[in-house]
Amino acid sequence: MTCNVVADGRTPRMDALPAHNAPASELEPSIAGKQPSLEGGYDPDFFRELARIEDRHFWFRARNQLILAMARRIVSSLDPCSLVLEIGCGTGNVLRVLKQACPQSMLVGLELWREGLQHARTRADARLLQADVRNAPFGRPFHLVGMFDVLEHIADDQQTLRSVHGLLRPGGKLLLTVPAHQFLWSYFDEAARHCRRYSADELRRKLLDAGFEVEFLTQFMACIFPIVWLYRKLLVRRQATRSARELAGEEFRLVPVVNTILAALLRLEANWVARGHSLPFGTSLVAVATKPASAA
């Protein structure tokens, strides 16, 4: 698959993008063209629901807090005008966090689905492109690439990691999150069209095989681990007549007291992990990987 072209018919290359401080009016996405058809992939109907609850739901808030803290640590050693890319930017929720972490950087969001970009264009101050990361249209390498709960949707994850490696400049960083533990596989993974969940060893091996050096890798979302295991593995058996999509939708419900308590606990956890500490278990993995300075 190839990316869509911009209005003048040219492929949008990185060396043709506006300056890092260009006004928002110049950062319009190209969202025309056919929609992708993939095995695994993603259900674009989820974007509307995500845009509605991401700002309030404990899970997204905790992940954003972790991404913000870790991205700030990474960019603190970079040129203020660095180039930052989010692959699978979806509704633009995390792009806003990356803008906080990297306010002077040129921020780019890459998304395969037009439905996601339609939300992102109203939420994010970034250059937006509809494209496949495996055939990305950029002419300049990035200092930081973020990929947040995207890799598990892609059948050939190894080739995708190699493609990401090629988008980075030598010494550039990949900040990555994925769901953890295949034994937690459930209706939610089926509804979300995941191809897999990862163990820490598997993710480390795939990053190394793609040419990265793994700087940091840990599990997180530890405090919800028993809840997820109990609910998805035991309680849901009583609702076997409901579809995976219906059951997954239940997890987007906001229960105010529960949401507040879990958000507070996960905030503490995110701060702990962001300071470089590891956790022994969790429902997700976060990794920081580096393209070696000697790499071409």
VMD Tcl script that draws the C-alpha trace (Angstrom):
set ca {
  {0.00 0.00 0.00}
  {1.16 3.55 -0.71}
  {0.26 6.83 0.91}
  {-2.23 9.24 -0.53}
  {-0.91 12.25 -2.39}
  {-1.54 15.81 -1.33}
  {-3.73 18.18 -3.27}
  {-1.09 19.18 -5.84}
  {-0.50 15.52 -6.74}
  {2.97 15.15 -5.22}
  {3.95 12.60 -2.63}
  {4.27 14.41 0.73}
  {7.96 14.02 1.58}
  {9.45 15.11 4.88}
  {11.69 17.68 3.18}
  {8.57 19.40 1.79}
  {6.73 19.75 5.10}
  {6.21 23.20 6.67}
  {8.57 24.56 9.30}
  {8.24 23.23 12.83}
  {6.44 26.41 13.93}
  {4.04 26.57 11.00}
  {0.52 27.73 11.88}
  {-2.16 25.10 12.37}
  {-3.89 26.16 9.15}
  {-0.93 24.80 7.17}
  {-1.05 21.43 8.91}
  {-4.09 19.98 7.19}
  {-4.26 16.22 6.65}
  {-4.65 14.46 3.35}
  {-7.59 12.14 4.00}
  {-8.86 11.27 0.54}
  {-8.57 7.90 -1.12}
  {-9.53 4.26 -0.71}
  {-9.65 2.64 2.66}
  {-7.23 -0.16 3.49}
  {-8.29 -3.79 3.64}
  {-6.20 -5.83 6.06}
  {-6.24 -9.05 7.98}
  {-5.90 -8.10 11.61}
  {-6.03 -4.37 11.07}
  {-8.51 -2.24 12.97}
  {-12.23 -1.61 13.21}
  {-12.65 2.07 12.29}
  {-15.99 2.15 14.07}
  {-14.00 2.28 17.32}
  {-12.63 5.76 16.55}
  {-15.89 7.53 17.38}
  {-16.11 5.75 20.72}
  {-12.45 6.41 21.52}
  {-12.76 10.12 20.78}
  {-15.67 10.25 23.22}
  {-13.99 8.61 26.22}
  {-10.18 8.92 25.85}
  {-9.88 12.13 27.87}
  {-11.71 10.63 30.86}
  {-11.08 6.87 30.85}
  {-8.50 5.76 33.42}
  {-6.60 3.52 30.99}
  {-5.97 6.20 28.37}
  {-5.19 8.82 30.99}
  {-2.58 6.58 32.64}
  {-0.97 5.65 29.34}
  {-0.80 9.31 28.35}
  {0.86 10.24 31.64}
  {3.50 7.58 31.05}
  {4.04 8.64 27.42}
  {4.33 12.30 28.43}
  {6.94 11.65 31.10}
  {9.00 9.25 28.99}
  {8.85 11.41 25.87}
  {10.03 14.42 27.88}
  {13.03 12.45 29.11}
  {13.88 11.37 25.57}
  {13.59 14.79 23.93}
  {15.48 16.57 26.72}
  {18.69 15.51 25.00}
  {17.52 16.34 21.46}
  {17.63 19.44 19.32}
  {14.58 21.61 20.18}
  {13.56 21.50 16.52}
  {13.66 17.71 16.32}
  {11.34 15.67 14.11}
  {8.80 13.50 15.95}
  {6.45 10.95 14.38}
  {3.52 9.01 15.81}
  {2.60 5.90 13.81}
  {-1.07 4.99 14.11}
  {-2.07 8.36 15.54}
  {-5.79 7.49 15.43}
  {-7.97 10.25 16.88}
  {-5.01 12.48 17.76}
  {-5.27 11.83 21.50}
  {-1.57 10.99 21.97}
  {-0.44 13.61 19.45}
  {-1.63 16.22 21.94}
  {0.53 14.59 24.63}
  {3.56 14.50 22.34}
  {3.01 18.19 21.59}
  {3.23 18.87 25.33}
  {6.40 16.81 25.59}
  {8.01 18.24 22.45}
  {6.55 21.74 22.03}
  {9.26 22.99 19.65}
  {9.45 19.82 17.55}
  {7.97 19.24 14.13}
  {5.23 16.73 14.95}
  {3.79 14.35 12.35}
  {0.91 11.89 12.72}
  {0.66 8.88 10.41}
  {-2.59 6.92 10.25}
  {-3.94 4.24 7.94}
  {-7.61 5.00 8.52}
  {-9.41 8.10 7.29}
  {-11.95 7.86 10.14}
  {-9.17 8.38 12.68}
  {-7.72 11.37 10.85}
  {-11.11 13.05 10.71}
  {-10.99 13.23 14.50}
  {-7.27 14.01 14.69}
  {-7.51 17.06 12.45}
  {-9.78 18.75 15.03}
  {-7.67 17.77 18.06}
  {-3.98 17.87 17.16}
  {-1.57 20.60 16.08}
  {0.46 18.33 13.80}
  {1.04 17.44 10.18}
  {-1.27 14.51 9.40}
  {-0.87 11.94 6.65}
  {-2.82 8.84 5.65}
  {-0.20 6.23 4.86}
  {1.14 2.75 5.58}
  {4.28 2.81 7.74}
  {5.78 0.08 5.57}
  {5.74 2.45 2.61}
  {6.12 5.78 4.39}
  {6.67 8.87 2.24}
  {9.32 10.70 4.26}
  {12.58 12.07 2.88}
  {14.18 12.98 6.23}
  {14.74 10.74 9.27}
  {13.08 11.28 12.64}
  {14.62 11.81 16.05}
  {11.73 10.10 17.88}
  {9.02 7.71 16.68}
  {6.08 6.73 18.88}
  {3.91 3.67 18.29}
  {1.26 3.16 20.96}
  {-0.78 -0.05 20.92}
  {-0.47 -0.36 17.16}
  {2.08 -3.11 16.50}
  {-0.26 -5.86 17.73}
  {-2.71 -5.02 14.92}
  {-0.15 -5.77 12.19}
  {0.33 -9.31 10.89}
  {3.99 -8.85 9.88}
  {5.20 -7.03 12.97}
  {8.84 -7.89 12.33}
  {8.90 -6.20 8.94}
  {7.06 -3.23 10.41}
  {9.73 -2.80 13.09}
  {12.38 -2.87 10.36}
  {10.45 -0.15 8.53}
  {10.32 1.93 11.71}
  {14.05 1.42 12.16}
  {14.53 2.86 8.66}
  {12.52 5.98 9.56}
  {14.86 6.91 12.42}
  {18.13 8.78 12.22}
  {21.16 7.06 13.83}
  {20.75 7.50 17.57}
  {16.99 8.05 17.18}
  {14.53 6.53 19.63}
  {11.41 4.39 19.36}
  {8.88 4.69 22.21}
  {6.52 1.73 22.01}
  {3.58 0.23 23.92}
  {1.85 -3.10 23.27}
  {-0.55 -5.40 25.16}
  {1.14 -8.04 27.31}
  {0.71 -11.79 27.78}
  {-0.95 -14.12 25.34}
  {-2.68 -15.84 28.25}
  {-4.74 -12.65 28.66}
  {-6.12 -13.07 25.13}
  {-9.89 -12.52 25.19}
  {-12.94 -11.18 23.41}
  {-11.37 -7.71 23.65}
  {-8.41 -8.72 21.46}
  {-10.78 -10.30 18.96}
  {-12.97 -7.21 18.78}
  {-9.92 -4.95 18.50}
  {-8.53 -7.19 15.72}
  {-5.26 -7.86 17.47}
  {-2.93 -10.40 15.92}
  {-1.16 -11.17 19.20}
  {-0.21 -10.07 22.69}
  {3.49 -9.96 23.64}
  {5.75 -11.33 26.31}
  {8.67 -9.12 27.33}
  {11.14 -11.62 25.88}
  {9.32 -11.77 22.55}
  {9.17 -8.01 22.19}
  {12.84 -7.63 23.12}
  {13.84 -10.29 20.58}
  {11.84 -8.68 17.79}
  {13.30 -5.26 18.50}
  {16.83 -6.68 18.46}
  {16.13 -8.59 15.23}
  {14.95 -5.34 13.64}
  {18.30 -3.71 14.43}
  {17.41 -1.82 17.61}
  {19.22 -1.65 20.91}
  {16.71 -2.05 23.77}
  {17.30 0.71 26.28}
  {14.34 0.06 28.57}
  {11.49 -2.46 28.69}
  {8.98 -3.21 31.41}
  {5.43 -4.28 32.06}
  {2.95 -1.68 33.30}
  {-0.76 -1.37 34.18}
  {0.08 -3.70 37.08}
  {-2.71 -2.61 39.41}
  {-5.43 -3.61 36.92}
  {-3.83 -6.97 36.09}
  {-5.98 -9.05 38.49}
  {-9.13 -7.18 37.44}
  {-8.49 -7.79 33.74}
  {-7.65 -11.45 34.29}
  {-10.69 -12.04 36.49}
  {-13.19 -10.20 34.31}
  {-12.01 -11.35 30.90}
  {-11.29 -14.95 31.86}
  {-13.94 -15.80 34.40}
  {-16.90 -13.46 34.64}
  {-17.36 -13.14 30.91}
  {-18.10 -16.87 30.60}
  {-21.53 -16.10 32.00}
  {-22.19 -13.89 28.97}
  {-21.21 -16.34 26.25}
  {-24.18 -15.38 24.07}
  {-22.93 -11.81 23.56}
  {-20.56 -10.88 20.72}
  {-16.94 -9.90 21.24}
  {-17.76 -6.39 20.00}
  {-20.55 -5.98 22.56}
  {-18.37 -7.23 25.40}
  {-15.48 -4.97 24.38}
  {-17.85 -2.01 24.30}
  {-18.64 -2.61 27.97}
  {-15.03 -1.79 28.83}
  {-15.48 1.72 27.45}
  {-18.18 2.45 30.03}
  {-17.17 5.04 32.61}
  {-18.06 4.10 36.19}
  {-17.18 7.34 38.03}
  {-15.92 6.02 41.38}
  {-14.03 3.08 39.86}
  {-12.60 5.30 37.13}
  {-11.33 7.84 39.68}
  {-9.71 5.22 41.93}
  {-7.99 3.39 39.07}
  {-6.83 6.64 37.50}
  {-5.16 7.64 40.79}
  {-3.45 4.27 41.24}
  {-2.24 4.17 37.66}
  {-0.92 7.73 37.92}
  {1.41 6.60 40.71}
  {2.45 3.61 38.62}
  {3.12 5.75 35.53}
  {5.35 8.08 37.55}
  {7.29 5.11 38.93}
  {7.87 3.54 35.52}
  {8.74 6.88 33.90}
  {11.61 7.23 36.39}
  {13.14 4.08 34.94}
  {11.80 1.46 37.36}
  {10.46 -1.91 36.19}
  {7.32 -3.73 37.29}
  {7.08 -7.54 37.61}
  {3.67 -7.87 35.96}
  {1.07 -5.86 34.07}
  {-1.36 -5.93 31.18}
  {0.87 -3.85 28.88}
  {4.51 -3.43 27.93}
  {6.42 -0.21 27.29}
  {9.81 -0.10 25.59}
  {12.39 2.47 24.57}
  {14.64 1.27 21.75}
  {17.48 3.05 19.97}
  {18.75 2.89 16.42}
  {22.51 2.50 16.93}
  {24.57 5.56 16.09}
  {26.64 3.41 13.76}
  {23.58 2.23 11.77}
  {23.16 3.43 8.21}
}
mol new
graphics top color blue
foreach p $ca { graphics top sphere $p radius 0.5 }
foreach p [lrange $ca 0 end-1] q [lrange $ca 1 end] { graphics top cylinder $p $q radius 0.2 }
display resetview
